[in-house]
Amino acid sequence: MQDNYTMPIYQKIALDLANKIYTGSIVEGSTLYGRSVLAGKYNVSPETIRRAIKLLEDIKIVESVKGKGVIVLSSKNALSFIKKYQDITNISSYKSSLYKLLGEKSKLENEIVETLNKIIDYSNRLEIINPLVPVQFTIEENCKYIGKTSGETKFWQNTGATIVAVKRGEELIISPGPYIEFLVGDLLLVVGDKHIYNSVPAFLYDNNDIK
């Protein structure tokens, strides 16, 4: 995802001339060098200079007068032109930073999911209960709290188990917090001591419905 703004050379030349006009290096009412002179000065083609001058003409910084050359009209307009391109550059920079942060966020989320999947894989092989290894519980249709949130049901207070993630279809919701609703088919990944093997099912289902 890229949005880096690369300014064409003719715009850079126009900006340089606008800066000189604004700072007074080139004064209002004076005449710019001819295109061939400017082309040699900036080491570009006369066509590139023509485009740069046309850009400055469009916003009334200079004016081409037949027989006289290019006349400098306004340092005020030159300042407006400079500010406009500063804003474009800043926006481009902000977008680039945002895309970079989003890329880092996506990478971090992928690493979290990968690590959690490894933990789940190992937990399936372990016989000894480790309070840091997530245990899986599926929300069945006969769960007493379908549509209720973990906060409403005081899940942690009643079970001693902490929900670290919820697998909902293809989505893995990490650190869901107290507002996650229990939906049929949800796979809860919880951590706690060895008692959660009994406390969680007992809490979610009536005793006769525990599977």
Phi, psi and omega in degrees: 000102185241144175213033181288128182268118177255115185282129177300154185297324182293328177290322177297320179294317179300319178295320179297316178295320179297320178298317180293325177291317181294319182280351178093001176298327171241116189272155176299140180090347180277171181249132177289159173301158176295164183300320182294323178293314179296322179300319178290322180296318182264358179059047179227177179281156175302328179297320178296319177296320178302317179293321179296315179296318180299321178298317179291327178293320184300331181249023170061035173273322176226170177215133176275120180245121182301128179090345181244332183105206183262115184262135178281126185257313193211121173284333178296314178294328177297320179295318178299319179297316179299314181297321180301313183285334173296319179296318179299316180296318180295316180299316179299319179295318179296319179296317179298318179296318180297314180297323178295316179295319179296322177296319179293321179297315179298318179297317180296318179297319178297321179293322178297314180297317180298317180294318179296320177297323177295318179298316179298317180299315179294322183296330179291341182260347185273137175264333181275131182284127176241125184297348180262357180264121182298142175249143185259136174225132180263136176278110180269170182299332183270012176296140183287344190239031177301129180086351178268154178268162178295329178291317180298321183274355184053053185304309182295316181297326184271341185241337186078007182253143178250127178280116180263340179195158175229125175264115183239100186065235179270355184266138175246112182265111184268138180049063188292338179078184187281354186259006178286129179274146175278118179241151180302131180095348177300141173251109180276132174250111186235156175238154180167187180278185186296342183288343183292340177300330179259321186292323182292308178300321180296327180283319185284332186229155170294152185307322184283348184257358183294131182258000000 
